[in-house]
Amino acid sequence: MVPKVMIILGSSSDIAIAEKSMDVLEKLEIPYSLKIASAHRTLNLLREIVKQGTDAGIEVFIGIAGLAAHLPGAIAAYTPRPVIGVPVDVKTSGMDALDSCVQMPYPSPIATVGIDRGDNGAILAAQFLGVHDKEIRQKVIELRKEYRRKVIESNKIVQEFEDKKYLVKDFLTIDNIKIEDEAYSIKDESDDDVDVAIVAGRHSDLITAKKVSVILDRLKISYDMKVVCPIRSNKKFKDYINSMENAKIFIGISSNSSQVTGALVGLTDRPVIGVPCINEVGYQHILTTVNMPPGVPVATVGTNNGRNAAVLVGEILSIKDPNITEVVNKLKDKKINL
């Protein structure tokens, strides 16, 4: 059996993070492979693992590494398939590894998740696979419901505070609150559906959004684009996401606190790619994009790097489309210039 996912570690010391990924893939019943190869010490081995794995049918790669975490980038050099980067906290709270993974040059995106978040790396891999496989997508939906139930049930801890005199325990009891069911559903796609929905939080973010659209146009990938803020226009935001329910991938572009991507992952089970931007006072919100809690990963690419977000879309869609695979290969080999 050819696995769908290959997990590659830069060192055996990262195995604890890999086990988080493995546990999720086991739960979702997705076949995977686990290898150890260093981008710095065994580059030839890494190259052969990635190239032969791609030729054999690996659909998504997960690179897990700490320190100068060049492993995911080295994987991306040898495959047109999407690569997920999981930075590991070894020194400097993992910030060195995070920057090494996420700030990749065009056209080599790494779908980076939070530091030590091997679980989110595996969920994101499943979401990529779920773009093409309804059974896997349904399993992801069920897994997300489990995360939701855990949060709701954690309210029971309130009852354990016996010494808090002014804590009113019977106010708005969670058991009595009616909660709207998640709208996740799998529907048949129509000819009018687009592949990608691009959501910018502010008009100033359109500069980056247009970089996405230019590459998608050249890759012949359909998309829709909207400027709407989930904080200032909550109903409009939700209505738009609902109208795009058959989009395969969402791209959130935000220069303020990354509320766009945070809202997106709450409203769709589809993969969400995050492009953090620099705002007018010079702040970038890459940490608020990438460091998501368990169950809701955002595939974060580098600051202002809309072009890499579009290439990542191409890699995800190329899993089952040889025509896009050919274009992505030529783009990475610099045989064409998009």
Stockholm file with secondary structure:
# STOCKHOLM 1.0

chainA/1-338         MVPKVMIILGSSSDIAIAEKSMDVLEKLEIPYSLKIASAHRTLNLLREIVKQGTDAGIEVFIGIAGLAAHLPGAIAAYTPRPVIGVPVDVKTSGMDALDSCVQMPYPSPIATVGIDRGDNGAILAAQFLGVHDKEIRQKVIELRKEYRRKVIESNKIVQEFEDKKYLVKDFLTIDNIKIEDEAYSIKDESDDDVDVAIVAGRHSDLITAKKVSVILDRLKISYDMKVVCPIRSNKKFKDYINSMENAKIFIGISSNSSQVTGALVGLTDRPVIGVPCINEVGYQHILTTVNMPPGVPVATVGTNNGRNAAVLVGEILSIKDPNITEVVNKLKDKKINL
#=GR chainA/1-338 SS CCCSEEEEESSGGGHHHHHHHHHHHHHHTCCEEEEECCTTTCHHHHHHHHHHHHHHTCCEEEEEEESSCCHHHHHHTTCSSCEEEEEECSSGGGHHHHHHHHSCCTTCCCEECCTTCHHHHHHHHHHHHHTTCHHHHHHHHHHHHHHHHHHHHGGGGGGGCCSCTTCCTTTTCGGGSCCCCCCCCCCCCCTTCCSEEEEESSGGGHHHHHHHHHHHHHHTCCEEEEECCTTTSHHHHHHHHHHTTTCSEEEEEESSTTHHHHHHHHHCSSCEEEEECBCTTSCBCHHHHHCCCTTCCCEECCTTCHHHHHHHHHHHHHTTCHHHHHHHHHHHTTSSCC
#=GC SS_cons         CCCSEEEEESSGGGHHHHHHHHHHHHHHTCCEEEEECCTTTCHHHHHHHHHHHHHHTCCEEEEEEESSCCHHHHHHTTCSSCEEEEEECSSGGGHHHHHHHHSCCTTCCCEECCTTCHHHHHHHHHHHHHTTCHHHHHHHHHHHHHHHHHHHHGGGGGGGCCSCTTCCTTTTCGGGSCCCCCCCCCCCCCTTCCSEEEEESSGGGHHHHHHHHHHHHHHTCCEEEEECCTTTSHHHHHHHHHHTTTCSEEEEEESSTTHHHHHHHHHCSSCEEEEECBCTTSCBCHHHHHCCCTTCCCEECCTTCHHHHHHHHHHHHHTTCHHHHHHHHHHHTTSSCC
//
